[in-house]
Amino acid sequence: MKNIFLILLFSNILFSSCKKEVLKQTIYDNVYYEVTPVTLYTSNAEKNKQKSSLQYISILFSDLFNQSIPGSDLNNIGEAIVSIGDKGLANQLILERLLTVPAIQIPTATQMQADLDGFISSAYQRFYLRNPTEYEKIYLKNLIQNDSNITPEIVYAAFALSNEYMFY
């Protein structure tokens, strides 16, 4: 009897000390991550720092493709800008090439015509980081409506090559 009691006591101590710790796993559904809001400029007069060539290309790529440019591509384009010499011409050539890449995130002409006000506002916010003034909205809307040859690519090229886009 004494042996049975000792065996039970020893097994009880042995098994109680080797308990497996169970971790509770919690799965979260519908988690919302907040994005830091970007403060929009109120006018172009607030922009007083000129972008470097690499900043221009990096920002232009992210504005057109909604992703950052790979480092090797940025270096290659940077070397091309230096080799051309004329910064304006280099920017124009690079922009024209980027506008032909199939992965570009740009609305179609039909989408642009369907919501001109939305297209104009999003273009100003995308490229200039500000909302358009009422005059700018009316002028660009009339320009697009009166000339059927104006495409989103032309509008984006005009924004990307403008003086305001060269500054932040």
Residue pairs with C-beta under 8 A, 6 or more apart in sequence:
38 129
40 125
40 129
40 130
40 131
41 47
41 128
41 129
41 130
42 130
43 130
44 128
44 130
44 164
44 167
47 164
47 167
47 168
48 167
49 167
49 168
50 166
50 167
51 59
51 166
51 167
51 168
53 78
53 81
53 82
53 87
53 90
54 74
54 78
55 168
56 91
56 166
57 69
57 74
57 77
57 78
57 81
57 94
58 68
58 69
58 74
60 94
60 95
60 98
60 160
61 67
61 68
61 69
61 73
61 74
61 98
62 68
62 69
63 126
63 127
63 160
64 98
64 99
64 104
64 105
64 106
64 156
64 160
65 101
65 103
65 104
65 105
66 105
69 77
77 94
80 90
80 94
81 87
81 90
81 91
81 94
84 90
84 93
88 161
91 160
91 161
92 161
95 157
95 160
95 161
96 157
98 104
99 106
99 153
99 156
99 157
106 152
106 153
106 156
107 119
107 152
108 152
109 151
109 152
111 119
111 152
112 119
112 144
112 151
112 152
112 155
113 144
116 141
116 144
116 145
117 137
117 141
119 152
119 155
120 132
120 136
120 137
120 140
120 141
121 131
121 132
121 137
123 155
123 156
123 159
124 130
124 131
124 132
124 136
124 159
125 131
126 159
127 156
127 159
127 160
127 162
127 165
128 159
128 164
128 165
129 168
132 140
140 155
143 150
144 150
144 155
159 165
